[in-house]
Amino acid sequence: MKLYSVDLDHMLMARERRAAIQNEMLKDAGPEQCLVCLTLNIAGDVKRTPMTRMLFDCGVEMLESMEFDVKDRYLLDESTGSEAFWLLDEDGQRVKAEFETIEDSFPAARLFDFDVITPGGSKLSRAVARRCLICDAPAAECARSRKHGLDQIKKATDGLLESFCAGRLARAAYDSLLDELYTTPKPGLVDLNNNGAHSDMDVLSFEKSAAALLPYFEHAARMGMELCSIKPLRERGKSAEEEMFAATGGVNTHKGLIYSMGLLLAGMGRCLREGGSCTEHAAALAKEDAEAQLARSLSSPDTNGGAVYRSFGAKGAIGEAASGFPDAVYCQSRLVFYRENGYKEAGALALCDSMAALEDTNLLHRGGKEGMDHVRTAAAAISAMPAGERLNELMRLDEDLINRNLSPGGSADMLATAFLLERWQAISNGLFID
């Protein structure tokens, strides 16, 4: 991924272009209207990166969610920075006050610059002066006196961007865990109907586990931004397991996803630095020690997944990750298909398709090959039915799997991972430019 440096001439031309756009959008504006222009205050000669675009997109989303009466909008994405313009049928002073609150609403929002311009061309001033990123003194005073060097300001800016992006990715992972949890019906699994084939866990335990994993998810994304190797990521994952067990009273709710989502979040963090594919970055990390981990499982398995690999040759989460998450990508494709065709129960339908195809190590652990084959055959039969008939059949299969004590936990993990990949696709759309 190439990042472009810009010089003073580029920025002066960008300023002239911005003024021309503002004048054009305001030329027929009435006295009760105003123009909002969003840019970012980014120090240095690189003004546009995937991280700046992620923050910019957040600013766009915040404005669009405010239910202003928008008469016209225009978005520009150049190496000199991302810019957005909205002509609003709103009182300028009130709008300026709203955006002053937004600019102070979270740390990275200090990089937002929401200009509000009246039809006469006047730019409205803030009621409270901006604070310096370094010392929290009035920013204008520090700028006039050149109190802080460029490197110091860039470091502070980069820190705000990294924290914001890692936090947003962590929240995407957390929300994906909850999406999987609340998908109903899920045969043999904890959902809003029942606890499936699990006597030791319920919806509340999964909610506690997801909340406990938020800090780990943020750390994993940050580690990817720092171009980490697998060893420190695996060590952080082990401590995340302890945090999960502490939250659930010793119940294993998300152990497999700690590994898979940690890798994917690290891959996403690396994408923000280098571009490329998050699944390919994650696979490269997994491959660093996949063979060693699998060899250890053969010689002395210390987990259920290791025992299944030794008995059946199923590589489970390690094999899935090292191969680039093909089963998760398949589940995501089914999720997208059902969403695009208007099915509200897209998650349950995608889960069923995954159950029909996946070599699920959790099923192998609980029911051996016979148990896994039973679930795959039943799920394939349901997937072949008209979509409108499948939910009732999934509820019947739920009763069957509860009676057989079978839980397709691997497919549940694929669904949660598919939700995360879906969110990454939405977040990353527009982040990368040639």
C-alpha positions as CSV (number, residue, x, y, z in Angstrom):
1,M,0.0,0.0,0.0
2,K,1.5,3.3,-1.1
3,L,1.2,6.4,1.1
4,Y,1.6,9.7,-0.6
5,S,3.5,12.7,0.8
6,V,2.1,16.1,0.0
7,D,3.9,19.5,0.0
8,L,2.7,23.0,0.6
9,D,1.7,23.5,-3.0
10,H,-0.6,20.5,-2.9
11,M,-2.2,21.8,0.3
12,L,-2.7,25.3,-1.1
13,M,-4.4,23.8,-4.2
14,A,-6.6,21.6,-1.9
15,R,-7.6,24.7,0.1
16,E,-8.5,26.6,-3.1
17,R,-10.5,23.5,-4.3
18,R,-12.3,23.3,-0.9
19,A,-13.2,27.0,-1.1
20,A,-14.6,26.6,-4.7
21,I,-16.8,23.6,-3.5
22,Q,-18.1,25.6,-0.6
23,N,-18.9,28.6,-2.7
24,E,-20.7,26.4,-5.3
25,M,-22.8,24.6,-2.7
26,L,-23.7,27.9,-0.9
27,K,-24.5,30.0,-4.0
28,D,-28.3,29.4,-3.8
29,A,-28.5,28.8,0.0
30,G,-31.1,30.6,2.0
31,P,-30.5,32.5,5.2
32,E,-31.7,29.6,7.4
33,Q,-29.2,27.2,5.9
34,C,-25.6,26.4,6.5
35,L,-22.7,24.4,5.1
36,V,-20.8,21.8,7.1
37,C,-17.3,20.8,6.0
38,L,-15.4,17.9,7.7
39,T,-11.7,17.5,7.4
40,L,-9.1,16.1,9.8
41,N,-6.2,17.9,11.5
42,I,-3.3,15.6,10.6
43,A,0.3,16.7,11.2
44,G,3.1,15.9,8.8
45,D,3.3,15.4,5.0
46,V,1.1,12.3,4.9
47,K,-2.5,13.4,5.2
48,R,-4.4,10.3,4.1
49,T,-3.9,6.8,5.5
50,P,-6.3,3.9,6.2
51,M,-6.4,5.0,9.9
52,T,-7.3,8.6,9.0
53,R,-10.0,7.4,6.6
54,M,-11.4,5.1,9.3
55,L,-11.7,8.1,11.7
56,F,-13.1,10.3,8.9
57,D,-15.7,7.7,8.1
58,C,-16.7,7.7,11.8
59,G,-17.2,11.5,11.5
60,V,-19.4,11.0,8.4
61,E,-21.5,8.4,10.2
62,M,-21.9,10.6,13.2
63,L,-23.3,13.5,11.1
64,E,-25.5,11.2,9.0
65,S,-27.0,9.8,12.2
66,M,-28.0,13.3,13.6
67,E,-31.2,13.6,11.5
68,F,-30.3,17.0,10.1
69,D,-32.3,18.1,7.1
70,V,-29.6,17.5,4.4
71,K,-30.2,19.3,1.1
72,D,-26.9,18.3,-0.6
73,R,-23.8,16.3,0.2
74,Y,-20.4,15.9,-1.5
75,L,-17.4,13.7,-0.5
76,L,-13.8,14.0,-1.7
77,D,-11.0,11.5,-1.0
78,E,-7.5,12.6,-2.1
79,S,-3.9,12.3,-0.9
80,T,-4.3,15.7,0.6
81,G,-7.0,14.3,2.9
82,S,-10.6,13.2,3.0
83,E,-13.2,15.9,2.9
84,A,-17.0,15.9,3.2
85,F,-19.5,18.7,2.7
86,W,-23.2,18.9,3.7
87,L,-25.7,21.7,2.9
88,L,-28.1,21.7,5.8
89,D,-31.5,23.3,6.2
90,E,-30.6,24.1,9.8
91,D,-29.5,27.0,12.0
92,G,-25.8,27.4,11.8
93,Q,-25.2,28.4,15.4
94,R,-27.1,25.4,16.7
95,V,-25.2,23.1,14.3
96,K,-21.8,24.5,15.4
97,A,-22.6,23.9,19.0
98,E,-23.5,20.2,18.2
99,F,-20.2,19.7,16.4
100,E,-18.2,21.4,19.1
101,T,-19.6,18.7,21.5
102,I,-18.7,16.0,19.0
103,E,-15.1,17.3,18.6
104,D,-14.7,16.8,22.4
105,S,-16.6,13.5,22.7
106,F,-13.7,11.0,22.6
107,P,-9.9,11.3,22.3
108,A,-9.5,10.9,18.6
109,A,-12.4,13.3,17.9
110,R,-10.0,16.1,18.7
111,L,-8.7,15.5,15.2
112,F,-12.1,16.3,13.6
113,D,-12.4,19.8,12.1
114,F,-16.1,20.5,11.5
115,D,-16.4,23.9,9.9
116,V,-19.8,25.5,9.8
117,I,-20.2,28.2,7.2
118,T,-23.2,30.6,6.7
119,P,-24.5,31.6,3.3
120,G,-22.6,34.9,3.5
121,G,-19.3,32.9,3.7
122,S,-18.6,33.4,7.4
123,K,-17.1,30.6,9.3
124,L,-18.6,30.2,12.7
125,S,-16.2,30.1,15.7
126,R,-16.1,27.7,18.5
127,A,-17.5,28.9,21.8
128,V,-14.6,27.1,23.6
129,A,-11.1,27.1,22.2
130,R,-9.5,23.9,21.1
131,R,-6.9,22.3,23.4
132,C,-3.4,21.3,22.4
133,L,-2.9,17.5,21.8
134,I,0.4,17.6,23.8
135,C,-0.1,19.8,26.8
136,D,-3.8,20.6,26.8
137,A,-3.1,24.4,26.7
138,P,-5.0,26.5,24.1
139,A,-4.0,25.0,20.8
140,A,-3.7,28.4,19.1
141,E,-1.1,29.6,21.6
142,C,1.0,26.5,21.2
143,A,0.9,26.8,17.4
144,R,1.9,30.5,17.4
145,S,4.8,29.9,19.8
146,R,5.8,26.6,18.0
147,K,6.0,25.1,21.5
148,H,6.0,21.5,20.3
149,G,8.0,20.0,17.5
150,L,6.4,18.3,14.5
151,D,7.6,14.8,15.5
152,Q,6.0,15.3,18.9
153,I,2.7,16.3,17.3
154,K,2.8,13.4,14.8
155,K,3.4,11.0,17.6
156,A,0.5,12.2,19.6
157,T,-1.7,12.1,16.4
158,D,-0.6,8.6,15.6
159,G,-1.4,7.5,19.1
160,L,-4.9,8.8,18.9
161,L,-5.5,7.2,15.5
162,E,-4.1,3.8,16.7
163,S,-6.2,3.8,19.8
164,F,-9.4,4.7,17.9
165,C,-8.9,2.1,15.2
166,A,-8.0,-0.7,17.6
167,G,-11.0,0.2,19.7
168,R,-13.3,0.2,16.7
169,L,-12.0,-3.2,15.6
170,A,-12.4,-4.6,19.1
171,R,-16.0,-3.5,19.3
172,A,-16.6,-5.1,15.9
173,A,-15.3,-8.4,17.3
174,Y,-17.4,-8.0,20.5
175,D,-20.5,-7.2,18.5
176,S,-19.8,-10.3,16.3
177,L,-19.8,-12.5,19.4
178,L,-23.1,-11.2,20.5
179,D,-24.6,-11.5,17.0
180,E,-23.6,-15.2,17.0
181,L,-25.0,-15.6,20.5
182,Y,-28.4,-14.1,19.7
183,T,-28.8,-15.9,16.4
184,T,-31.8,-18.2,17.0
185,P,-32.4,-21.1,16.4
186,K,-29.0,-22.7,16.7
187,P,-29.3,-26.5,17.0
188,G,-27.4,-27.9,20.0
189,L,-26.1,-24.4,20.9
190,V,-26.8,-21.7,23.4
191,D,-29.3,-19.3,21.9
192,L,-32.3,-17.2,22.9
193,N,-34.5,-20.3,23.0
194,N,-32.5,-22.6,25.3
195,N,-29.0,-23.7,26.4
196,G,-28.7,-26.3,23.7
197,A,-26.6,-29.4,24.7
198,H,-24.9,-27.4,27.4
199,S,-25.7,-27.7,31.1
200,D,-22.8,-25.4,32.2
201,M,-23.5,-22.3,30.2
202,D,-26.2,-19.9,29.1
203,V,-26.7,-16.5,27.4
204,L,-25.5,-14.6,30.4
205,S,-22.2,-16.5,30.6
206,F,-21.6,-15.8,27.0
207,E,-22.3,-12.1,27.5
208,K,-19.9,-12.0,30.4
209,S,-17.3,-13.7,28.4
210,A,-17.6,-11.4,25.4
211,A,-17.3,-8.3,27.7
212,A,-14.2,-9.8,29.4
213,L,-12.5,-10.3,26.0
214,L,-12.9,-6.7,24.8
215,P,-9.4,-5.6,26.1
216,Y,-7.8,-8.6,24.5
217,F,-9.4,-7.8,21.2
218,E,-8.1,-4.3,21.3
219,H,-4.6,-5.5,22.2
220,A,-4.7,-8.0,19.3
221,A,-5.5,-5.3,16.8
222,R,-2.7,-3.0,18.3
223,M,-0.2,-5.9,18.1
224,G,-1.1,-6.3,14.4
225,M,-0.4,-2.6,13.9
226,E,3.0,-3.2,15.5
227,L,3.6,-6.1,13.0
228,C,3.8,-8.7,15.8
229,S,4.9,-12.3,15.5
230,I,2.7,-15.2,16.7
231,K,4.5,-15.7,20.0
232,P,3.5,-12.5,21.8
233,L,0.0,-12.8,20.3
234,R,-0.3,-16.4,21.6
235,E,0.9,-15.3,25.0
236,R,-1.7,-12.5,25.1
237,G,-4.3,-15.1,24.1
238,K,-3.4,-17.3,27.0
239,S,-4.0,-14.4,29.4
240,A,-7.3,-13.7,27.6
241,E,-8.3,-17.3,28.3
242,E,-7.7,-16.7,32.0
243,E,-9.8,-13.5,31.8
244,M,-12.6,-15.5,30.1
245,F,-12.6,-18.2,32.8
246,A,-12.6,-15.6,35.5
247,A,-15.7,-14.0,34.0
248,T,-17.6,-17.3,33.5
249,G,-16.6,-19.1,36.6
250,G,-14.4,-21.6,34.8
251,V,-16.7,-22.2,31.8
252,N,-15.1,-22.5,28.3
253,T,-17.3,-20.2,26.3
254,H,-15.0,-18.7,23.7
255,K,-11.6,-20.4,23.8
256,G,-11.5,-21.3,20.1
257,L,-12.5,-17.8,19.1
258,I,-9.8,-16.3,21.3
259,Y,-7.3,-17.8,18.9
260,S,-9.2,-17.2,15.6
261,M,-10.4,-13.7,16.3
262,G,-7.1,-12.7,17.8
263,L,-5.4,-13.7,14.6
264,L,-7.9,-11.9,12.4
265,L,-7.8,-8.7,14.5
266,A,-4.0,-8.8,14.3
267,G,-4.4,-9.3,10.5
268,M,-6.7,-6.3,10.3
269,G,-4.3,-4.2,12.3
270,R,-1.5,-5.1,9.9
271,C,-3.8,-4.2,7.0
272,L,-4.1,-0.7,8.4
273,R,-0.2,-0.5,8.3
274,E,0.6,-2.3,5.1
275,G,-2.7,-3.0,3.2
276,G,-3.3,-6.5,1.8
277,S,-5.8,-9.1,3.0
278,C,-6.6,-9.6,6.7
279,T,-7.1,-13.3,6.2
280,E,-3.8,-13.6,4.5
281,H,-2.0,-11.7,7.2
282,A,-3.7,-13.8,9.9
283,A,-2.8,-17.0,8.0
284,A,0.8,-16.0,7.8
285,L,0.9,-15.5,11.6
286,A,-0.8,-18.9,12.2
287,K,1.7,-20.6,9.9
288,E,4.6,-19.5,12.1
289,D,3.9,-22.2,14.6
290,A,1.0,-24.2,13.2
291,E,3.1,-27.3,12.4
292,A,4.8,-27.2,15.8
293,Q,1.4,-26.9,17.6
294,L,-0.1,-29.8,15.6
295,A,3.0,-31.9,16.2
296,R,2.7,-31.3,19.9
297,S,-0.9,-32.3,19.8
298,L,0.0,-35.6,18.2
299,S,2.6,-36.4,20.8
300,S,0.8,-35.2,23.9
301,P,-2.6,-33.6,23.4
302,D,-3.6,-31.3,26.2
303,T,-6.8,-29.9,24.8
304,N,-10.0,-31.4,23.3
305,G,-9.0,-30.1,19.9
306,G,-5.6,-31.8,20.3
307,A,-7.1,-35.1,21.2
308,V,-9.5,-34.9,18.2
309,Y,-6.5,-34.2,15.9
310,R,-4.7,-37.2,17.3
311,S,-7.7,-39.4,16.9
312,F,-9.3,-38.2,13.6
313,G,-6.7,-36.0,11.9
314,A,-9.0,-32.9,12.1
315,K,-6.8,-29.8,12.4
316,G,-9.5,-27.6,13.8
317,A,-8.9,-23.9,14.4
318,I,-5.2,-24.2,13.7
319,G,-5.8,-25.7,10.3
320,E,-8.6,-23.3,9.5
321,A,-6.4,-20.3,10.4
322,A,-3.2,-21.5,8.6
323,S,-5.3,-22.1,5.4
324,G,-6.6,-18.5,5.4
325,F,-10.0,-19.2,7.1
326,P,-11.8,-20.8,4.1
327,D,-14.7,-22.1,6.2
328,A,-15.3,-18.7,7.8
329,V,-15.1,-17.0,4.4
330,Y,-17.7,-19.6,3.1
331,C,-20.0,-18.9,6.0
332,Q,-19.6,-15.1,5.4
333,S,-20.5,-15.7,1.7
334,R,-23.7,-17.5,2.8
335,L,-24.5,-14.7,5.3
336,V,-24.2,-12.1,2.5
337,F,-26.3,-14.2,0.1
338,Y,-29.2,-14.5,2.6
339,R,-29.0,-10.8,3.5
340,E,-29.0,-9.7,-0.1
341,N,-32.1,-11.9,-0.7
342,G,-33.9,-10.3,2.2
343,Y,-33.9,-13.1,4.8
344,K,-34.2,-11.8,8.4
345,E,-32.8,-15.1,9.7
346,A,-29.6,-14.9,7.6
347,G,-27.4,-15.9,10.6
348,A,-29.4,-19.1,11.3
349,L,-29.5,-20.1,7.6
350,A,-25.8,-19.5,7.1
351,L,-25.0,-21.5,10.3
352,C,-27.0,-24.4,8.8
353,D,-25.0,-24.3,5.6
354,S,-21.8,-24.2,7.6
355,M,-22.9,-27.2,9.7
356,A,-23.5,-29.2,6.5
357,A,-19.9,-28.6,5.3
358,L,-17.6,-28.2,8.3
359,E,-15.4,-30.9,9.8
360,D,-16.5,-29.7,13.3
361,T,-14.0,-30.8,16.0
362,N,-16.4,-30.1,18.7
363,L,-18.8,-32.7,17.2
364,L,-16.0,-35.1,16.8
365,H,-15.1,-34.7,20.4
366,R,-18.6,-35.2,21.6
367,G,-20.0,-37.8,19.2
368,G,-17.1,-39.1,17.1
369,K,-17.3,-39.4,13.3
370,E,-20.8,-40.9,13.6
371,G,-22.1,-37.8,15.5
372,M,-20.5,-35.4,13.1
373,D,-21.8,-37.2,10.1
374,H,-25.3,-37.2,11.6
375,V,-25.2,-33.4,12.0
376,R,-23.8,-32.8,8.6
377,T,-26.4,-35.0,6.9
378,A,-29.3,-33.4,8.8
379,A,-28.0,-29.9,8.1
380,A,-27.5,-30.6,4.4
381,A,-31.1,-31.9,4.1
382,I,-32.4,-28.7,5.8
383,S,-30.2,-26.5,3.5
384,A,-31.8,-28.2,0.5
385,M,-35.3,-27.1,1.6
386,P,-37.0,-23.8,0.6
387,A,-35.5,-21.2,2.9
388,G,-38.9,-20.4,4.4
389,E,-39.3,-23.9,5.7
390,R,-35.9,-24.2,7.3
391,L,-36.4,-22.5,10.7
392,N,-39.0,-25.1,11.9
393,E,-36.7,-27.9,10.8
394,L,-33.7,-26.3,12.7
395,M,-35.8,-26.2,15.8
396,R,-36.6,-29.9,15.4
397,L,-32.9,-30.6,14.9
398,D,-32.2,-28.6,18.0
399,E,-34.3,-31.1,20.1
400,D,-32.5,-34.0,18.4
401,L,-29.0,-32.6,19.1
402,I,-29.9,-31.8,22.7
403,N,-31.0,-35.4,23.2
404,R,-27.8,-36.7,21.6
405,N,-25.7,-34.2,23.6
406,L,-24.2,-32.9,20.3
407,S,-23.1,-29.3,19.9
408,P,-21.7,-27.9,16.6
409,G,-19.4,-25.4,18.4
410,G,-17.1,-25.2,15.4
411,S,-19.9,-24.0,13.2
412,A,-20.8,-21.4,15.8
413,D,-17.2,-20.2,15.7
414,M,-17.4,-19.9,11.9
415,L,-20.6,-17.9,12.2
416,A,-19.1,-15.5,14.8
417,T,-16.0,-15.1,12.6
418,A,-18.2,-14.6,9.5
419,F,-19.9,-11.7,11.4
420,L,-16.5,-10.2,12.1
421,L,-15.4,-10.5,8.5
422,E,-18.6,-8.9,7.4
423,R,-18.0,-6.0,9.7
424,W,-14.4,-5.7,8.5
425,Q,-15.7,-5.6,4.9
426,A,-18.0,-2.7,5.8
427,I,-15.3,-0.9,7.8
428,S,-12.5,-1.3,5.3
429,N,-14.6,-0.3,2.3
430,G,-12.8,2.9,1.0
431,L,-9.9,2.7,3.5
432,F,-7.3,1.7,0.9
433,I,-6.4,3.7,-2.3
434,D,-3.8,3.0,-4.9
